[in-house]
């Protein structure tokens, strides 16, 4: 028995309504994505040298706007946090303006890692800020480990990560093994200036560790770091 045209009208109306709502939702999502992309600055990666740090700071407003539009996009919150990388080299004894910047960086990193917990660069920046400004939470050593876990082979992060590790008060056995791996890669790829720079900025105990670890890989280079190394 065939359905009458009158009985089929409600189902046809529901189908058209669902289709219309789906199209409207898809259109809204497209506008949302495009607005974020149009506002997105060129800070896709964590700056690790003075030139890129200065360039990133100049993009702070655009990066913040893009992240606020993206709302739940961890990549955009991470890029917004990267515009605060200059704080890794700022004077910790500066005025309240520094405290405001630190709060902004911390809030952005929390959102970045909440939505994109696999961002090794965001974990690294968080570890560096926590260490330099003596934050009670998170623990710098544990946060640095997260950078190793999520980006163990990220070559672009190794020089800064190696330097930050050397500035920690102590390195437990797990961190020592992770640091050795970065050191091995840096020496193998002839990035010895990065090792020298990190060694000079390290604590006395970590300098001893770096020399010892370097001696296991390249004794001649270890002797350059600390003359008299066997």
MARBA-3410 file (N, C-alpha, C, O; in Angstrom, 1 decimal):
230
0.9,-1.2,0.0,0.0,0.0,0.0,0.9,1.2,0.0,1.8,1.4,0.9 ~ 0.7,2.1,-0.9,1.6,3.3,-1.1,1.2,4.4,-0.1,0.0,4.6,0.3 ~ 2.2,5.2,0.4,1.9,6.3,1.3,1.3,7.4,0.5,1.7,7.7,-0.6 ~ 0.4,8.1,1.1,-0.2,9.2,0.5,0.7,10.4,0.5,1.6,10.5,1.3 ~ 0.6,11.3,-0.5,1.5,12.5,-0.6,1.4,13.3,0.7,2.4,14.0,1.1
0.2,13.3,1.4,0.0,14.1,2.6,0.9,13.6,3.7,1.4,14.4,4.5 ~ 0.9,12.2,3.8,1.7,11.6,4.9,3.2,11.7,4.7,3.9,11.7,5.7 ~ 3.7,11.9,3.5,5.1,12.0,3.2,5.7,13.4,3.4,6.9,13.6,3.4 ~ 4.8,14.4,3.5,5.2,15.7,3.6,6.0,16.0,4.9,7.1,16.7,4.8 ~ 5.6,15.5,6.1,6.4,15.8,7.3,7.8,15.2,7.2,8.8,15.9,7.6
8.0,14.0,6.7,9.4,13.4,6.6,10.2,14.2,5.6,11.4,14.4,5.8 ~ 9.6,14.7,4.5,10.3,15.5,3.5,10.8,16.8,4.2,11.9,17.3,3.9 ~ 9.9,17.4,5.0,10.2,18.7,5.6,11.4,18.5,6.6,12.3,19.3,6.7 ~ 11.3,17.4,7.4,12.4,17.1,8.3,13.7,16.9,7.6,14.7,17.4,8.1 ~ 13.7,16.2,6.5,14.9,16.0,5.7,15.5,17.3,5.3,16.7,17.6,5.4
14.6,18.2,4.7,15.1,19.5,4.2,15.7,20.3,5.4,16.6,21.1,5.3 ~ 15.0,20.3,6.6,15.4,21.0,7.7,16.8,20.6,8.2,17.7,21.4,8.5 ~ 17.0,19.2,8.3,18.3,18.7,8.7,19.4,19.1,7.8,20.5,19.4,8.2 ~ 19.1,19.0,6.5,20.0,19.4,5.4,20.4,20.8,5.6,21.6,21.2,5.5 ~ 19.4,21.7,5.8,19.7,23.1,5.9,20.5,23.4,7.2,21.5,24.2,7.1
20.2,22.7,8.3,21.0,22.9,9.5,22.4,22.4,9.3,23.4,23.1,9.8 ~ 22.6,21.3,8.6,23.9,20.8,8.4,24.7,21.7,7.5,25.9,22.0,7.8 ~ 24.1,22.3,6.5,24.8,23.3,5.6,25.2,24.5,6.4,26.2,25.1,6.2 ~ 24.3,25.0,7.3,24.5,26.2,8.0,25.7,25.9,9.0,26.6,26.8,9.1 ~ 25.7,24.8,9.6,26.8,24.4,10.5,28.1,24.3,9.8,29.2,24.8,10.3
28.1,23.7,8.6,29.3,23.6,7.8,29.8,25.0,7.4,31.0,25.2,7.4 ~ 28.9,25.8,7.0,29.3,27.2,6.6,29.9,27.9,7.7,30.9,28.7,7.6 ~ 29.3,27.8,8.9,29.8,28.5,10.1,31.2,28.0,10.5,32.1,28.8,10.8 ~ 31.4,26.7,10.3,32.7,26.1,10.6,33.8,26.6,9.6,34.9,26.9,10.0 ~ 33.4,26.8,8.4,34.3,27.3,7.3,34.7,28.7,7.6,35.9,29.1,7.5
33.7,29.5,8.0,34.0,30.9,8.4,34.9,31.0,9.6,35.9,31.8,9.6 ~ 34.7,30.1,10.6,35.5,30.1,11.8,37.0,29.7,11.4,37.9,30.4,11.9 ~ 37.1,28.7,10.6,38.5,28.3,10.2,39.2,29.4,9.4,40.4,29.6,9.6 ~ 38.5,30.0,8.5,39.1,31.0,7.6,39.5,32.3,8.4,40.5,32.8,8.2 ~ 38.6,32.7,9.3,38.9,33.8,10.2,40.2,33.6,11.0,41.1,34.5,11.1
40.3,32.4,11.5,41.5,32.1,12.3,42.8,32.1,11.4,43.8,32.6,11.8 ~ 42.6,31.5,10.2,43.8,31.4,9.3,44.2,32.8,8.8,45.4,33.0,8.6 ~ 43.2,33.6,8.5,43.5,35.0,8.0,44.3,35.8,9.0,45.1,36.7,8.7 ~ 43.9,35.5,10.3,44.6,36.3,11.4,45.9,35.7,11.8,46.6,36.3,12.6 ~ 46.1,34.4,11.4,47.3,33.7,11.9,48.6,34.3,11.5,48.8,34.5,10.3
49.5,34.6,12.4,50.8,35.1,12.1,51.8,34.0,11.7,51.5,32.8,11.7 ~ 53.0,34.4,11.4,54.0,33.4,11.0,54.9,33.0,12.1,56.1,33.1,12.1 ~ 54.2,32.4,13.2,55.0,31.9,14.3,54.7,30.4,14.5,54.2,30.0,15.6 ~ 54.9,29.6,13.5,54.5,28.2,13.5,55.3,27.4,14.5,54.8,26.4,15.0 ~ 56.5,27.8,14.7,57.4,27.0,15.6,58.0,27.9,16.7,58.0,29.1,16.6
58.5,27.2,17.7,59.1,27.9,18.9,60.4,28.7,18.4,61.3,28.0,17.9 ~ 60.5,30.0,18.6,61.7,30.7,18.2,62.9,30.3,19.1,62.7,30.1,20.3 ~ 64.0,30.0,18.5,65.2,29.6,19.3,66.4,30.4,19.1,67.5,30.1,19.6 ~ 66.3,31.5,18.3,67.4,32.4,18.1,66.9,33.9,18.3,65.7,34.1,18.1 ~ 67.8,34.8,18.5,67.4,36.2,18.8,66.6,36.8,17.7,65.6,37.6,18.0
66.9,36.6,16.5,66.2,37.2,15.4,64.7,36.7,15.3,63.8,37.6,15.2 ~ 64.5,35.4,15.5,63.2,34.9,15.4,62.4,35.3,16.6,61.2,35.4,16.6 ~ 63.1,35.4,17.8,62.4,35.8,19.0,61.8,37.2,18.9,60.7,37.5,19.2 ~ 62.6,38.1,18.3,62.2,39.5,18.1,61.0,39.6,17.1,60.0,40.3,17.3 ~ 61.1,38.8,16.1,60.0,38.7,15.1,58.7,38.2,15.7,57.6,38.7,15.4
58.9,37.2,16.6,57.7,36.6,17.2,57.0,37.6,18.1,55.8,37.7,18.1 ~ 57.8,38.4,18.9,57.2,39.4,19.8,56.3,40.3,19.0,55.2,40.8,19.5 ~ 56.7,40.7,17.8,56.0,41.7,17.0,54.7,41.1,16.5,53.8,41.9,16.1 ~ 54.5,39.8,16.6,53.3,39.2,16.1,52.3,38.9,17.2,51.3,38.2,17.0 ~ 52.6,39.4,18.4,51.8,39.0,19.6,50.3,39.3,19.5,49.5,38.4,19.8
50.0,40.5,19.0,48.6,40.8,18.9,47.8,40.0,17.9,46.7,39.5,18.2 ~ 48.4,39.7,16.7,47.8,38.9,15.7,47.6,37.5,16.2,46.6,36.8,16.0 ~ 48.7,37.0,16.9,48.6,35.6,17.4,47.6,35.4,18.5,46.9,34.4,18.5 ~ 47.4,36.4,19.3,46.4,36.4,20.3,45.0,36.4,19.7,44.1,35.6,20.2 ~ 44.8,37.2,18.7,43.5,37.3,18.0,43.2,36.0,17.4,42.0,35.5,17.5
44.1,35.4,16.7,43.9,34.1,16.0,43.5,33.0,17.0,42.6,32.2,16.7 ~ 44.2,33.0,18.2,44.0,32.0,19.2,42.6,32.2,19.8,41.9,31.2,20.0 ~ 42.2,33.4,20.0,40.9,33.7,20.6,39.8,33.3,19.6,38.7,32.8,20.0 ~ 40.0,33.4,18.3,39.0,33.0,17.3,39.0,31.5,17.3,37.9,30.8,17.2 ~ 40.2,30.9,17.2,40.3,29.4,17.2,39.7,28.7,18.4,39.2,27.6,18.3
39.8,29.4,19.5,39.2,29.0,20.8,39.7,27.6,21.3,40.3,27.6,22.4 ~ 39.4,26.5,20.6,39.8,25.2,21.1,41.0,24.6,20.2,41.2,23.4,20.3 ~ 41.6,25.4,19.5,42.8,25.0,18.6,44.1,25.2,19.4,44.6,26.3,19.5 ~ 44.6,24.0,19.8,45.9,24.1,20.6,47.0,24.7,19.8,47.9,25.3,20.4 ~ 47.0,24.4,18.5,48.1,25.0,17.7,48.2,26.5,17.7,49.3,27.1,17.8
47.0,27.1,17.7,47.0,28.6,17.7,47.3,29.1,19.1,48.0,30.2,19.2 ~ 46.9,28.4,20.1,47.3,28.9,21.5,48.8,28.7,21.7,49.5,29.5,22.3 ~ 49.4,27.7,21.1,50.8,27.5,21.2,51.6,28.6,20.5,52.5,29.1,21.0 ~ 51.1,28.9,19.3,51.7,30.0,18.5,51.6,31.3,19.2,52.5,32.2,19.2 ~ 50.5,31.5,19.9,50.3,32.8,20.7,51.3,32.8,21.9,51.9,33.8,22.2
51.5,31.6,22.5,52.5,31.5,23.6,53.9,31.8,23.1,54.7,32.3,23.9 ~ 54.2,31.4,21.9,55.6,31.5,21.4,56.0,33.0,21.2,57.2,33.3,21.2 ~ 55.0,33.9,21.2,55.4,35.3,21.1,55.9,35.9,22.4,56.2,37.0,22.6 ~ 55.9,35.0,23.5,56.4,35.4,24.8,57.8,34.7,25.0,58.2,34.7,26.2 ~ 58.4,34.1,24.0,59.6,33.4,24.2,60.8,34.4,24.7,61.7,33.9,25.3
60.6,35.7,24.4,61.6,36.6,24.9,61.8,36.5,26.4,62.8,37.0,27.0 ~ 60.7,36.0,27.1,60.8,36.0,28.6,61.9,35.0,29.1,62.3,35.0,30.2 ~ 62.3,34.1,28.2,63.4,33.1,28.6,64.7,33.8,28.8,65.6,33.3,29.5 ~ 64.8,35.1,28.3,66.0,35.8,28.4,65.8,37.1,29.2,66.8,37.9,29.4 ~ 64.6,37.4,29.6,64.3,38.6,30.4,64.9,38.6,31.8,65.2,37.5,32.3
65.0,39.7,32.4,65.5,39.9,33.7,64.4,39.5,34.7,63.4,40.1,34.7 ~ 64.6,38.4,35.5,63.5,38.0,36.4,63.1,39.1,37.5,62.1,39.0,38.1 ~ 64.0,40.1,37.7,63.8,41.1,38.7,63.1,42.3,38.2,63.0,43.3,38.9 ~ 62.5,42.2,37.0,61.9,43.4,36.5,60.5,43.7,37.2,60.1,42.9,38.1 ~ 59.8,44.7,36.7,58.6,45.2,37.4,57.4,44.4,37.1,57.5,43.3,36.6
56.2,44.9,37.5,55.0,44.2,37.4,54.6,43.9,35.9,53.8,43.0,35.7 ~ 55.2,44.7,35.0,54.9,44.4,33.6,55.3,43.0,33.2,54.7,42.4,32.4 ~ 56.5,42.6,33.8,57.0,41.3,33.5,56.0,40.2,34.1,55.7,39.2,33.4 ~ 55.5,40.5,35.3,54.5,39.5,35.9,53.3,39.4,35.0,52.8,38.3,34.9 ~ 52.8,40.5,34.4,51.7,40.4,33.5,52.0,39.6,32.3,51.1,38.8,31.9
53.1,39.7,31.7,53.5,38.9,30.6,53.7,37.5,30.9,53.3,36.6,30.1 ~ 54.2,37.2,32.1,54.3,35.8,32.5,53.0,35.1,32.7,52.8,34.0,32.3 ~ 52.0,35.9,33.3,50.7,35.4,33.4,50.0,35.1,32.0,49.4,34.0,31.9 ~ 50.3,36.0,31.1,49.8,35.7,29.7,50.4,34.5,29.1,49.7,33.7,28.4 ~ 51.7,34.4,29.2,52.3,33.2,28.6,51.9,31.9,29.3,51.6,30.9,28.6
51.7,31.9,30.6,51.3,30.7,31.3,49.9,30.3,30.9,49.6,29.1,30.7 ~ 49.0,31.3,30.8,47.6,31.0,30.4,47.5,30.4,29.0,46.8,29.5,28.8 ~ 48.3,30.9,28.1,48.3,30.5,26.7,48.9,29.0,26.6,48.4,28.2,25.9 ~ 50.0,28.8,27.4,50.6,27.5,27.4,49.6,26.4,28.0,49.6,25.3,27.5 ~ 48.9,26.8,29.0,47.9,25.9,29.6,46.9,25.5,28.6,46.5,24.3,28.5
46.4,26.4,27.8,45.4,26.1,26.8,46.0,25.3,25.7,45.3,24.4,25.2 ~ 47.2,25.7,25.3,47.8,25.0,24.2,48.0,23.5,24.5,47.7,22.6,23.7 ~ 48.5,23.2,25.7,48.7,21.8,26.1,47.5,21.1,26.5,47.5,19.9,26.5 ~ 46.4,21.8,26.9,45.2,21.2,27.2,44.5,20.6,25.9,44.0,19.6,25.9 ~ 44.6,21.4,24.8,44.0,21.0,23.5,45.0,20.3,22.6,44.6,19.5,21.8
46.3,20.5,22.8,47.3,19.8,22.0,48.5,19.3,22.9,49.5,19.9,22.9 ~ 48.2,18.3,23.6,49.2,17.8,24.6,50.5,17.2,24.0,51.4,16.9,24.7 ~ 50.5,17.0,22.7,51.7,16.4,22.0,52.7,17.5,21.5,53.6,17.2,20.8 ~ 52.5,18.8,21.9,53.3,19.8,21.4,54.6,19.9,22.2,54.6,20.4,23.3 ~ 55.7,19.3,21.7,57.0,19.3,22.4,57.5,20.7,22.6,58.1,21.0,23.6
57.3,21.6,21.6,57.8,22.9,21.7,57.1,23.7,22.8,57.7,24.5,23.5 ~ 55.8,23.5,23.0,55.0,24.2,24.1,55.5,23.7,25.4,55.6,24.4,26.4 ~ 55.7,22.3,25.6,56.3,21.8,26.8,57.6,22.4,27.1,57.9,22.7,28.3 ~ 58.4,22.6,26.1,59.8,23.1,26.3,59.7,24.6,26.8,60.4,24.9,27.7 ~ 58.9,25.4,26.2,58.7,26.8,26.6,58.2,26.8,28.1,58.7,27.6,28.9
57.3,26.0,28.4,56.7,25.9,29.7,57.8,25.5,30.7,57.9,26.1,31.8 ~ 58.6,24.6,30.4,59.7,24.1,31.3,60.7,25.3,31.5,61.2,25.5,32.6 ~ 61.1,26.0,30.4,62.0,27.1,30.5,61.5,28.2,31.4,62.3,28.7,32.2 ~ 60.3,28.6,31.2,59.7,29.7,32.0,59.6,29.2,33.5,59.9,30.0,34.4 ~ 59.1,28.0,33.7,59.0,27.5,35.1,60.3,27.5,35.8,60.4,27.7,37.0
61.4,27.1,35.1,62.7,27.1,35.7,63.3,28.5,35.9,63.8,28.7,37.0 ~ 63.2,29.3,35.0,63.8,30.7,35.1,63.1,31.5,36.2,63.7,32.3,36.9 ~ 61.8,31.4,36.3,61.0,32.2,37.2,60.5,31.5,38.5,59.7,32.0,39.2 ~ 61.1,30.3,38.7,60.9,29.5,39.9,59.4,29.3,40.2,59.0,29.5,41.4 ~ 58.6,28.9,39.2,57.2,28.6,39.5,57.1,27.4,40.4,57.9,26.5,40.2
56.1,27.5,41.2,55.9,26.3,42.1,55.3,25.2,41.3,55.5,24.0,41.6 ~ 54.5,25.5,40.3,53.9,24.5,39.4,53.9,25.1,38.0,53.7,26.3,37.8 ~ 54.3,24.3,37.0,54.6,22.9,37.1,56.1,22.7,37.4,56.9,23.7,37.4 ~ 56.5,21.5,37.7,57.9,21.1,38.0,58.7,21.2,36.7,58.4,20.5,35.8 ~ 59.8,22.1,36.7,60.5,22.2,35.5,61.1,20.9,34.9,61.1,20.7,33.7
61.6,20.1,35.8,62.3,18.8,35.3,61.2,17.9,34.7,61.5,17.3,33.6 ~ 60.1,17.8,35.3,59.0,16.9,34.8,58.5,17.4,33.5,58.1,16.7,32.6 ~ 58.4,18.8,33.4,57.8,19.4,32.2,58.8,19.2,31.1,58.5,19.0,29.9 ~ 60.1,19.4,31.4,61.2,19.2,30.4,61.1,17.7,29.8,61.3,17.5,28.6 ~ 60.9,16.8,30.7,60.8,15.4,30.3,59.6,15.2,29.3,59.8,14.5,28.3
58.5,16.0,29.4,57.4,15.9,28.5,57.8,16.4,27.1,57.3,15.9,26.1 ~ 58.7,17.3,27.1,59.2,17.8,25.8,60.0,16.7,25.1,59.9,16.5,23.9 ~ 60.8,15.9,25.9,61.5,14.8,25.3,60.6,13.7,24.9,60.8,13.1,23.8 ~ 59.6,13.4,25.7,58.7,12.3,25.3,57.9,12.6,24.1,57.7,11.7,23.2 ~ 57.5,13.9,23.9,56.6,14.2,22.8,57.4,14.6,21.5,56.8,14.6,20.4
58.7,15.0,21.7,59.5,15.3,20.5,60.9,14.9,20.6,61.8,15.7,20.5 ~ 61.1,13.6,20.8,62.5,13.1,21.1,63.5,13.3,19.9,64.6,13.5,20.2 ~ 63.0,13.4,18.7,63.9,13.6,17.6,63.7,14.9,16.9,64.2,15.1,15.8 ~ 63.1,15.9,17.6,62.9,17.2,17.0,64.2,18.0,17.0,64.5,18.5,18.1 ~ 64.9,18.0,15.9,66.2,18.6,15.9,66.2,20.1,16.2,67.1,20.6,16.8
65.2,20.7,15.8,65.1,22.2,16.0,65.0,22.6,17.5,65.4,23.7,17.8 ~ 64.6,21.6,18.3,64.4,22.0,19.7,65.6,21.6,20.6,65.8,22.0,21.7 ~ 66.5,20.8,20.0,67.6,20.2,20.8,68.6,21.3,21.4,68.9,21.1,22.6 ~ 69.0,22.3,20.7,69.9,23.2,21.3,69.3,23.9,22.5,70.0,24.0,23.6 ~ 68.1,24.4,22.4,67.5,25.1,23.5,67.2,24.1,24.6,67.3,24.4,25.8
66.7,22.9,24.3,66.4,21.9,25.3,67.6,21.5,26.1,67.5,21.3,27.3 ~ 68.7,21.4,25.4,70.0,21.0,26.0,70.4,22.1,27.0,70.9,21.8,28.0 ~ 70.3,23.3,26.5,70.7,24.5,27.4,69.8,24.5,28.6,70.3,24.7,29.7 ~ 68.5,24.4,28.5,67.6,24.5,29.6,67.8,23.3,30.6,67.8,23.5,31.8 ~ 68.2,22.2,30.1,68.5,21.0,30.9,69.7,21.3,31.8,69.7,21.0,33.0
70.7,21.9,31.2,71.9,22.3,31.9,71.7,23.3,33.0,72.5,23.4,33.9 ~ 70.6,24.1,33.0,70.4,25.1,34.0,69.5,24.6,35.1,69.4,25.3,36.1 ~ 69.0,23.4,35.0,68.3,22.8,36.2,69.2,22.6,37.3,70.4,22.3,37.2 ~ 68.7,22.6,38.6,69.5,22.4,39.7,70.2,21.0,39.7,71.4,20.9,40.0 ~ 69.4,20.0,39.4,70.0,18.6,39.3,69.3,17.9,38.1,68.2,18.3,37.7
70.0,16.9,37.7,69.4,16.0,36.6,69.3,14.6,37.2,70.3,14.0,37.5 ~ 68.1,14.0,37.2,68.0,12.7,37.7,68.5,11.7,36.6,68.8,12.1,35.5 ~ 68.5,10.4,36.9,69.0,9.4,36.0,68.3,9.4,34.6,68.9,9.3,33.6 ~ 66.9,9.6,34.7,66.2,9.6,33.5,66.5,10.8,32.6,66.7,10.7,31.4 ~ 66.6,12.0,33.2,66.9,13.2,32.4,68.3,13.1,31.9,68.6,13.6,30.8
69.2,12.5,32.7,70.6,12.4,32.2,70.7,11.6,30.9,71.4,11.9,30.0 ~ 69.9,10.5,30.9,69.9,9.7,29.7,69.3,10.4,28.5,69.7,10.3,27.4 ~ 68.2,11.2,28.7,67.6,12.0,27.7,68.5,13.1,27.2,68.6,13.3,26.0 ~ 69.2,13.7,28.1,70.2,14.8,27.7,71.3,14.2,26.9,71.8,14.8,26.0 ~ 71.8,13.0,27.3,72.9,12.3,26.6,72.5,12.1,25.1,73.3,12.2,24.2
71.2,11.7,24.9,70.8,11.5,23.5,70.8,12.7,22.7,71.2,12.7,21.5 ~ 70.4,13.9,23.3,70.5,15.1,22.5,71.9,15.5,22.3,72.3,16.0,21.2 ~ 72.8,15.3,23.3,74.2,15.6,23.2,74.8,14.8,22.0,75.6,15.3,21.3 ~ 74.5,13.6,22.0,75.0,12.7,20.9,74.6,13.2,19.6,75.5,13.2,18.6 ~ 73.4,13.6,19.4,72.9,14.1,18.1,73.6,15.4,17.8,74.0,15.6,16.6
73.7,16.3,18.7,74.3,17.6,18.5,75.8,17.4,18.0,76.3,18.1,17.1 ~ 76.5,16.6,18.7,77.9,16.3,18.3,78.0,15.6,17.0,78.8,16.0,16.1 ~ 77.1,14.7,16.7,77.2,13.9,15.5,76.9,14.9,14.3,77.4,14.7,13.2 ~ 76.0,15.8,14.5,75.6,16.8,13.4,76.5,18.0,13.5,76.2,19.0,12.8 ~ 77.6,18.0,14.2,78.6,19.0,14.3,78.0,20.4,14.7,78.4,21.4,14.3
77.0,20.3,15.6,76.5,21.5,16.2,77.2,21.7,17.6,76.5,21.9,18.6 ~ 78.5,21.7,17.6,79.3,21.9,18.8,79.1,23.3,19.5,79.2,23.4,20.7 ~ 79.0,24.3,18.7,78.8,25.6,19.3,77.6,25.7,20.2,77.6,26.3,21.3 ~ 76.5,24.9,19.9,75.3,24.8,20.8,75.7,24.2,22.1,75.2,24.5,23.2 ~ 76.5,23.1,22.0,77.0,22.4,23.2,77.8,23.4,24.1,77.7,23.4,25.3
78.7,24.1,23.5,79.6,25.0,24.2,78.7,26.1,24.9,79.0,26.4,26.1 ~ 77.8,26.6,24.2,76.9,27.7,24.8,76.1,27.1,26.0,76.0,27.8,27.0 ~ 75.6,25.9,25.8,74.9,25.3,26.9,75.8,25.0,28.1,75.4,25.2,29.2 ~ 77.0,24.6,27.8,77.9,24.2,28.9,78.3,25.5,29.7,78.3,25.5,30.9 ~ 78.5,26.6,29.0,78.8,27.9,29.7,77.7,28.4,30.5,77.9,29.0,31.5
76.4,28.1,30.2,75.3,28.5,30.9,74.8,27.5,32.0,73.9,27.9,32.8 ~ 75.4,26.3,32.0,75.0,25.3,33.0,75.5,25.5,34.4,76.5,26.3,34.6 ~ 74.9,24.9,35.3,75.4,24.9,36.7,76.7,24.1,36.8,77.0,23.3,35.9 ~ 77.4,24.3,37.9,78.7,23.6,38.0,78.6,22.1,38.0,79.3,21.4,37.3 ~ 77.6,21.6,38.6,77.4,20.1,38.6,77.0,19.6,37.3,77.4,18.5,36.9
76.2,20.3,36.6,75.8,19.9,35.2,76.9,20.1,34.2,76.9,19.4,33.2 ~ 77.8,21.0,34.5,78.9,21.2,33.6,79.8,19.9,33.7,80.3,19.4,32.7 ~ 80.0,19.4,34.9,80.7,18.2,35.1,80.0,17.0,34.3,80.7,16.2,33.7 ~ 78.7,17.0,34.4,78.0,15.9,33.7,78.2,16.0,32.2,78.4,15.0,31.5 ~ 78.1,17.2,31.7,78.2,17.5,30.2,79.6,17.0,29.8,79.7,16.4,28.7
80.6,17.4,30.5,82.0,17.0,30.1,82.1,15.5,30.1,82.7,14.9,29.2 ~ 81.6,14.9,31.2,81.7,13.4,31.3,81.0,12.7,30.1,81.5,11.8,29.5 ~ 79.7,13.2,29.8,78.9,12.6,28.7,79.6,12.9,27.4,79.6,12.0,26.5 ~ 80.1,14.1,27.2,80.8,14.4,25.9,82.1,13.6,25.8,82.4,13.2,24.6 ~ 82.8,13.3,26.9,84.0,12.4,26.8,83.7,11.0,26.3,84.5,10.4,25.7
82.5,10.5,26.6,82.1,9.2,26.1,81.8,9.2,24.6,81.8,8.1,24.0 ~ 81.6,10.4,24.1,81.3,10.5,22.6,82.5,11.0,21.8,82.8,10.4,20.8 ~ 83.1,12.0,22.3,84.2,12.7,21.6,85.2,13.3,22.7,84.9,14.4,23.2 ~ 86.2,12.5,23.0,87.1,12.9,24.1,87.8,14.2,23.8,88.1,15.0,24.7 ~ 88.2,14.4,22.5,88.9,15.6,22.1,88.0,16.9,22.3,88.5,17.9,22.8
86.7,16.7,22.0,85.8,17.9,22.2,85.6,18.1,23.7,85.5,19.2,24.1 ~ 85.5,17.0,24.4,85.3,17.2,25.9,86.5,17.9,26.5,86.3,18.7,27.4 ~ 87.7,17.7,26.0,88.9,18.3,26.5,88.9,19.8,26.2,89.4,20.6,26.9 ~ 88.2,20.2,25.0,88.1,21.6,24.7,87.1,22.3,25.7,87.3,23.4,26.0 ~ 86.0,21.6,26.0,85.1,22.1,27.0,85.8,22.4,28.3,85.6,23.4,29.0
86.5,21.4,28.8,87.2,21.4,30.1,88.6,20.8,30.0,88.7,19.6,30.1 ~ 89.6,21.6,29.7,90.9,21.1,29.6,91.3,20.2,30.7,91.1,20.5,31.9 ~ 92.0,19.1,30.4,92.4,18.2,31.4,91.5,17.0,31.5,91.8,16.0,32.2 ~ 90.4,17.0,30.7,89.5,15.8,30.7,90.2,14.7,30.0,90.8,14.8,28.9 ~ 90.1,13.5,30.6,90.7,12.3,30.0,89.8,11.7,29.0,90.1,10.7,28.4
END
